[in-house]
Amino acid sequence: MEMIRTLSRRRTSCRNFTDEVLPKEKLTELINNSVWVPSGSNNQPWRFVVITDKAKIKAYSDAAKKMWLENLPTSPHMQQYEKTFRDPTANIFYNASSIIIIYGNTESYWYIYDCSMVAGNLHLLAEEEELGCCWIGEAHNIFADPIVKKELGVPENYALVAPLIIGHPAGKKSVTESSNKRKPFKIIFA
Ligand SMILES: Cc1cc2nc3c(=O)[nH]c(=O)nc-3n(C[C@H](O)[C@H](O)[C@H](O)COP(=O)(O)O)c2cc1C
């Protein structure tokens, strides 16, 4: 059992995966462990969609890229990724074997915070298992789309919070601290 301190310092977002598939049991176990977080009013407002079908993952990547290109003028934060969206070979999910999408119940005021804590936990749990994980903001359009939500069986009152990819990392991950340095920040003891 590794210390949280070690895991959080070692974790980096993974963007390179093997083809090895994660069994449903492992994905279920990760999700079951991830929900042991605090939540506003203890509402626990999360629900999950898991996608493991390779063809579906590719189709959602293509649909997300197309959707971003159509909406780039009104999505200035995504304009820096235009080259990726125009590249027919680019997969925004980096060929990961699984996507875990966290949706939150919008009737619960704190749902974005609660579900984001679950997402953070999933990153650490994946690291503990030597799996790779990455939050894919580039999938926020497609998995928030009402038609896609319906397709995935997500009720209207649940909103997208976190699409995460998860799988076996290609290449050995360093077991030392993350090479991704933290920027300086202020701590005010007031
Ligand atoms: C809300 C959010 C959205 C992100 N979206 C993407 C994304 O679309 N594609 C990607 O490759 N990484 C994405 N990331 C991962 C960040 O790029 C990564 O966390 C950051 O560069 C810091 O690196 P590290 O996670 O390795 O410490 C996202 C992370 C967060 C928290």
The ligand as an SDF file (V2000), in Angstrom:
LIG
                    3D

 31 33  0  0  0  0  0  0  0  0999 V2000
  -10.1650   19.9910  -16.4680 C   0  0  0  0  0  0  0  0  0  0  0  0
   -9.0070   19.3310  -17.1800 C   0  0  0  0  0  0  0  0  0  0  0  0
   -9.0640   19.1700  -18.5570 C   0  0  0  0  0  0  0  0  0  0  0  0
   -8.0110   18.5260  -19.2260 C   0  0  0  0  0  0  0  0  0  0  0  0
   -8.1270   18.2950  -20.5610 N   0  0  0  0  0  0  0  0  0  0  0  0
   -7.1510   17.6300  -21.2090 C   0  0  0  0  0  0  0  0  0  0  0  0
   -7.3020   17.2690  -22.5770 C   0  0  0  0  0  0  0  0  0  0  0  0
   -8.3150   17.5160  -23.2170 O   0  0  0  0  0  0  0  0  0  0  0  0
   -6.2860   16.5920  -23.1620 N   0  0  0  0  0  0  0  0  0  0  0  0
   -5.1480   16.2640  -22.4950 C   0  0  0  0  0  0  0  0  0  0  0  0
   -4.2630   15.6490  -23.0820 O   0  0  0  0  0  0  0  0  0  0  0  0
   -4.9890   16.5710  -21.1890 N   0  0  0  0  0  0  0  0  0  0  0  0
   -5.9540   17.2240  -20.5310 C   0  0  0  0  0  0  0  0  0  0  0  0
   -5.8360   17.4980  -19.1940 N   0  0  0  0  0  0  0  0  0  0  0  0
   -4.6190   17.1100  -18.4710 C   0  0  0  0  0  0  0  0  0  0  0  0
   -3.7430   18.3420  -18.2070 C   0  0  0  0  0  0  0  0  0  0  0  0
   -3.1670   18.7590  -19.4270 O   0  0  0  0  0  0  0  0  0  0  0  0
   -2.6670   17.9650  -17.1740 C   0  0  0  0  0  0  0  0  0  0  0  0
   -3.2860   17.6290  -15.9570 O   0  0  0  0  0  0  0  0  0  0  0  0
   -1.7070   19.1220  -16.9420 C   0  0  0  0  0  0  0  0  0  0  0  0
   -0.9350   19.3770  -18.0890 O   0  0  0  0  0  0  0  0  0  0  0  0
   -0.7520   18.8280  -15.7780 C   0  0  0  0  0  0  0  0  0  0  0  0
   -0.0160   17.6560  -16.0470 O   0  0  0  0  0  0  0  0  0  0  0  0
   -0.0510   16.3860  -15.0860 P   0  0  0  0  0  0  0  0  0  0  0  0
   -1.4820   15.9350  -14.9560 O   0  0  0  0  0  0  0  0  0  0  0  0
    0.8080   15.3680  -15.7620 O   0  0  0  0  0  0  0  0  0  0  0  0
    0.4930   16.8130  -13.7510 O   0  0  0  0  0  0  0  0  0  0  0  0
   -6.8620   18.1080  -18.5050 C   0  0  0  0  0  0  0  0  0  0  0  0
   -6.8370   18.2640  -17.1130 C   0  0  0  0  0  0  0  0  0  0  0  0
   -7.8910   18.8450  -16.4570 C   0  0  0  0  0  0  0  0  0  0  0  0
   -7.8480   18.9330  -14.9350 C   0  0  0  0  0  0  0  0  0  0  0  0
  1  2  1  0
  2  3  1  0
  2 30  2  0
  3  4  2  0
  4  5  1  0
  4 28  1  0
  5  6  2  0
  6  7  1  0
  6 13  1  0
  7  8  2  0
  7  9  1  0
  9 10  1  0
 10 11  2  0
 10 12  1  0
 12 13  2  0
 13 14  1  0
 14 15  1  0
 14 28  1  0
 15 16  1  0
 16 17  1  0
 16 18  1  0
 18 19  1  0
 18 20  1  0
 20 21  1  0
 20 22  1  0
 22 23  1  0
 23 24  1  0
 24 25  2  0
 24 26  1  0
 24 27  1  0
 28 29  2  0
 29 30  1  0
 30 31  1  0
M  END
$$$$
